[in-house]
Structure formats: C-alpha cells, structure tokens
Amino acid sequence: MLSKELEITLNLAFKGARSKRHEFMTVEHLYWLLSTTNPPLMFCAHAALI
C-alpha cells in the first residue's frame, strides 16, 4: 500500500507523461516532477520510499 503523498506524486508524473503523449511513464518523468516542484513534495515522496 502506497502513502497518499507518494500516490499523488506518481499520479502527477503519469499525467505529465500522458500530456506529452509518451507511451510509458519512466523514472525520468518522476525525477522531472520532483525536481520542478517545491521541496515539501520531494520530501514527502522521499519519506514514503523509506
């Protein structure tokens, strides 16, 4: 079961990949999202992976 913050982050990365008409969501999409948003989102995603 994923934390709510991680689920939201993955969903945003998926929507970003889809909006660019990419066939797959990759780690690069997730990294781009985390690097272009505010630091709390990056902290939440990192904390959820621990």
N, C-alpha and C positions, 0 to 999 in steps of 0.2 A: 504494500500500500504506500502510495506517494504522499508526501506532505502537500498541503494545499498550495503553498508558495511554489514548490517545485512543479506541481501540476499546471499552475498558471504560467510559469516561465516556459515550460515545454510547449504549452498551447500557443503562446505568443510566438515562439520560434517556428512552430509549424505553420501558423498563419502567415508569417513573414515569408517562408519558403513558398507557400502556395500562392501568395500575392505576386511573387516573381515568376510564377509558372514553372517552378522547379519540380521535378518528378519526385524527389526524395528530400527529406529533411536530414541534414548532416550535422556533425559536430560543429562545423564552421557556422551554420545558422545559429546555433545556440551560443557559440562564442561571440558572434557579432551582436546578438541581442544583449548579452550580459555586459559587453564592453561599451555599448552605446547608451545604456540606461543609467539611472542613478545608483550609487554604491549600495543602498539597502537591498535592492533587488539581487545584486551579485552576492551579497552576504547571505540572504535568505536561501538562494539556490545552493551555495556552498555548504551552509549549515544542514540543509536537507540531505546532502550526499554523505555526510559524516555518520 
